[in-house]
Amino acid sequence: MTEADFLNRTRTFYDAIAEDYATLFQDELAKRPVERAMLSVFAELVEGDGPVADLGCGPGRTTARLASMGLSVFGVDLSESMLAIARRENPELRFERGSMLDLDLPDGALAGALSFYSSIHTPVERLPDLFAEFHRVLAPGAPLLVAFQAGDEHRHHDRPFGHPVSLTFQRRRPEHIAELLTAAGLTLLSRTVREPDPALDETSPQAFLIARKPA
């Protein structure tokens, strides 16, 4: 699959389901104390008042959470339909369309970056390129938080909410992601894995890796 193929498939999927997705996950962070705690840790690691990017921001809920913590944060996403929701709900914040693999940012521009369940559609062979791009745009000493579902079994969603689209959500092993982040030149700071919560209809553990670009 070419880069254009998986980017177009991902964009088409989220453009189709954006409104349904945003409604279903309206208060998702309120139900997830570990996720809120990891965002708080990440925010504390950001030094200064430089820009922070929520990469693959979707409807902007995580972006807004980080903004409420005092970060100068903006969102980037492939899906214009997701961005429309993010802008509607957070008119005071900035949201841009773009690909995480080719960010329209100069080297060392970011005081921090977040990939909150947004790397799960990137083919495994392109993850080194993705993490190299994250490394490029981070300033020395800046933190990165990567969250994803842990495991080996991928989950394929076909016709969600009745829309004629499909997409595979890829699970990753935390140790493999840690190796790739290190290979990209980042220093791993923490690795947290929580067990699936049946009340949230989860079938896999949730992983949170925090790394930093060396100073």
C-alpha positions as CSV (number, residue, x, y, z in Angstrom):
1,M,0.0,0.0,0.0
2,T,1.4,3.4,-1.0
3,E,1.4,6.4,1.4
4,A,-1.3,8.0,-0.6
5,D,-3.5,4.9,-0.4
6,F,-3.5,4.6,3.4
7,L,-3.8,8.4,3.9
8,N,-6.7,8.6,1.6
9,R,-8.4,5.6,3.2
10,T,-8.0,7.0,6.6
11,R,-9.2,10.5,5.5
12,T,-12.2,9.0,3.8
13,F,-13.1,6.9,6.8
14,Y,-13.0,9.7,9.3
15,D,-14.7,12.2,7.0
16,A,-17.6,9.8,6.7
17,I,-18.0,9.1,10.5
18,A,-17.0,12.4,12.0
19,E,-20.3,13.6,13.4
20,D,-21.3,10.1,14.7
21,Y,-17.8,9.6,16.2
22,A,-17.9,13.0,17.9
23,T,-21.3,12.3,19.4
24,L,-20.4,8.8,20.6
25,F,-17.2,10.0,22.3
26,Q,-18.5,13.3,23.5
27,D,-17.4,12.8,27.2
28,E,-14.8,10.1,26.7
29,L,-12.0,11.6,28.7
30,A,-14.3,12.0,31.7
31,K,-14.5,8.2,31.9
32,R,-10.7,7.6,31.6
33,P,-8.7,8.8,34.7
34,V,-5.5,7.1,33.5
35,E,-5.7,9.0,30.2
36,R,-6.3,12.3,32.1
37,A,-3.3,11.5,34.3
38,M,-1.0,10.9,31.4
39,L,-2.1,14.1,29.7
40,S,-1.3,15.9,33.0
41,V,2.2,14.3,33.2
42,F,2.8,15.3,29.6
43,A,1.7,18.9,30.2
44,E,4.1,19.2,33.2
45,L,7.0,18.0,31.0
46,V,6.4,20.8,28.5
47,E,8.8,23.6,29.3
48,G,8.1,27.2,28.4
49,D,5.2,28.6,26.4
50,G,6.2,27.3,23.0
51,P,3.7,25.6,20.6
52,V,2.5,22.1,21.3
53,A,0.9,20.0,18.6
54,D,-1.9,17.5,19.0
55,L,-1.1,15.3,15.9
56,G,-4.1,13.5,14.7
57,C,-6.4,15.6,16.8
58,G,-9.8,14.3,15.5
59,P,-12.6,16.5,16.9
60,G,-10.2,18.3,19.2
61,R,-11.2,17.0,22.6
62,T,-7.7,16.2,23.7
63,T,-6.5,19.5,22.2
64,A,-9.0,21.4,24.3
65,R,-8.0,19.4,27.4
66,L,-4.3,20.4,27.0
67,A,-5.3,24.0,26.3
68,S,-7.2,24.0,29.7
69,M,-3.9,23.1,31.3
70,G,-2.3,26.2,30.0
71,L,-0.5,24.8,27.0
72,S,-0.2,26.8,23.7
73,V,-1.6,23.9,21.7
74,F,-3.0,23.4,18.2
75,G,-4.4,20.4,16.4
76,V,-3.4,18.7,13.1
77,D,-5.6,16.1,11.3
78,L,-6.1,14.5,7.9
79,S,-9.9,14.8,8.1
80,E,-11.5,18.1,7.2
81,S,-14.8,16.8,8.7
82,M,-13.1,16.1,12.0
83,L,-11.4,19.6,11.9
84,A,-14.8,21.2,11.2
85,I,-16.1,19.8,14.5
86,A,-12.9,20.8,16.3
87,R,-13.2,24.4,15.1
88,R,-16.9,24.5,15.9
89,E,-16.4,23.3,19.4
90,N,-13.2,25.2,20.1
91,P,-13.3,28.5,18.0
92,E,-10.5,29.9,20.2
93,L,-8.0,27.2,19.2
94,R,-6.1,26.6,15.9
95,F,-6.7,23.5,13.8
96,E,-4.8,22.6,10.6
97,R,-5.2,20.0,8.0
98,G,-2.1,17.9,7.4
99,S,-0.3,14.6,7.5
100,M,1.8,13.5,10.5
101,L,4.3,12.0,8.1
102,D,4.9,15.4,6.5
103,L,4.3,18.2,8.9
104,D,4.3,21.8,7.7
105,L,6.6,22.8,10.5
106,P,10.3,23.8,10.7
107,D,12.8,21.7,12.5
108,G,12.7,22.0,16.3
109,A,9.5,24.1,16.2
110,L,7.5,22.3,18.9
111,A,7.8,22.5,22.7
112,G,5.8,19.2,22.8
113,A,3.9,16.8,20.6
114,L,1.1,14.3,21.2
115,S,0.0,11.3,19.2
116,F,-3.1,10.2,21.1
117,Y,-4.3,7.0,19.3
118,S,-3.4,8.6,16.0
119,S,-0.6,6.3,14.9
120,I,-2.8,3.3,14.7
121,H,-3.5,3.6,11.0
122,T,0.1,4.1,10.0
123,P,1.5,0.8,8.4
124,V,4.1,-0.7,10.7
125,E,6.8,-0.3,8.0
126,R,6.2,3.5,8.0
127,L,6.4,4.0,11.8
128,P,10.2,4.7,11.7
129,D,9.4,7.5,9.2
130,L,6.6,8.8,11.5
131,F,8.7,8.9,14.6
132,A,11.6,10.5,12.7
133,E,9.2,13.3,11.7
134,F,8.2,13.7,15.3
135,H,11.8,13.9,16.3
136,R,12.5,16.5,13.5
137,V,9.8,18.9,14.7
138,L,10.5,18.7,18.4
139,A,12.8,21.2,20.1
140,P,15.6,19.8,22.1
141,G,14.3,18.6,25.5
142,A,10.6,18.6,24.3
143,P,8.4,15.7,25.3
144,L,6.3,13.3,23.1
145,L,3.3,11.3,24.3
146,V,2.2,8.3,22.1
147,A,-1.0,6.5,23.1
148,F,-2.3,3.3,21.4
149,Q,-4.1,0.0,21.9
150,A,-1.6,-2.7,22.9
151,G,-1.5,-6.2,21.5
152,D,-1.1,-8.2,18.3
153,E,-4.7,-8.6,17.1
154,H,-5.9,-5.8,14.8
155,R,-9.5,-4.8,14.8
156,H,-11.3,-4.1,11.5
157,H,-14.3,-1.7,11.5
158,D,-16.6,-2.2,8.5
159,R,-19.5,0.1,7.8
160,P,-19.4,1.9,11.2
161,F,-22.6,3.8,12.0
162,G,-23.9,2.4,8.7
163,H,-21.5,4.4,6.5
164,P,-20.0,2.6,3.5
165,V,-16.4,2.8,4.7
166,S,-14.0,0.4,6.5
167,L,-10.6,0.7,8.2
168,T,-8.3,-1.4,10.3
169,F,-7.2,-0.3,13.8
170,Q,-3.8,-1.7,14.4
171,R,-2.6,-2.9,17.8
172,R,1.1,-2.5,18.7
173,R,3.4,-4.0,21.3
174,P,4.7,-1.3,23.7
175,E,8.2,-2.8,23.6
176,H,8.2,-2.5,19.8
177,I,7.1,1.1,19.9
178,A,9.7,1.9,22.6
179,E,12.4,0.4,20.3
180,L,11.2,2.5,17.4
181,L,11.1,5.7,19.4
182,T,14.6,5.1,20.6
183,A,15.8,4.3,17.1
184,A,14.4,7.6,16.0
185,G,16.7,9.4,18.5
186,L,14.2,9.9,21.3
187,T,14.8,9.0,25.0
188,L,12.1,7.0,26.6
189,L,10.9,8.5,29.9
190,S,8.0,6.2,30.9
191,R,5.9,3.3,29.8
192,T,2.4,2.8,31.2
193,V,0.0,0.1,30.3
194,R,-3.5,-0.2,31.8
195,E,-5.8,-3.2,31.5
196,P,-8.9,-3.1,29.3
197,D,-12.0,-1.7,31.0
198,P,-15.1,-3.8,30.2
199,A,-17.3,-0.8,31.2
200,L,-15.8,1.1,28.2
201,D,-16.2,-1.9,25.8
202,E,-12.4,-2.3,25.6
203,T,-10.9,-5.6,24.5
204,S,-7.2,-4.7,24.6
205,P,-4.8,-2.9,27.0
206,Q,-4.1,0.8,26.5
207,A,-0.4,1.9,26.3
208,F,1.1,5.3,26.9
209,L,4.7,6.0,26.1
210,I,6.4,9.3,27.0
211,A,9.7,10.1,25.3
212,R,11.8,13.2,25.0
213,K,14.1,14.6,22.3
214,P,17.6,14.8,23.9
215,A,18.7,18.3,24.9
